[in-house]
């Protein structure tokens, strides 16, 4: 007669103990999650360092041109502390070019490697301004439209180039990637954000870039080092070399 009562009391005791244990575990989990969020800086931070991979296409090149297979198919952009570097490879690795941009120093370095040749062009301050002034001018029209690219809400602008054909193309950019003044050293200075889709034409080659992946991860400082083995050349000499290279792809 007393056994069922003892079992019931024991069940209540076990239930209360188990409930207390669950509350303790729950509080521990909440603390761990809170610490994790603080250490990650929440969802709006931690976007000042990482890698963006772009798909490269050639909208003005004949799709049947066999040299298209040798053209760069992707561009890698690495960024950290407002510095960034873009890298392109073509011709099965025979041609490589890197741009290292340091907005804090207002400096650009372009390194070009073609088989056994290595050249570097460095521009700073007024030299950058003069270089940009030699490019065709263009107008920027903000459309007020947006587009989602890789979960980033990108603003849309229309670029119209002052050239013979008055080329016009859309640009999509975001201000949620933490690179301060990302276009301060190029001709897209009027675009206040990181471009995830845009177009660029030089050396008679039109290249279109579209971001395919964005990874916020640690980038080593040495990525932005300048290789001293590269031979310094003038902008005129670099343009001549680059024009010859891209002419070979036509």
Buried (B, 14 or more C-beta within 10 A) or exposed (E): EEEEEEEEEEEEEEEEEEEEEEEEEEEEEEEEEEEEEEEEEEEEEBBBBBBBEBBBBBEEBEEEEEEBEBBBBBBBBBBBBBBBBBBBBBBEEEBBBBBBBBBEEBBBBBBBBBEEEBBBBBBEEEBBEEBBEEBEEBEEEEEEEEEEBEEBEBBBBBBBBEEEEEBEBBBBBBBEBBBEEBBBBBBBEEBEBBBBBBBBBBBEBBBBBBBBEBEBEEBEEEBBEBEEEBEEBEBEEBBEBBBEBBEEBE
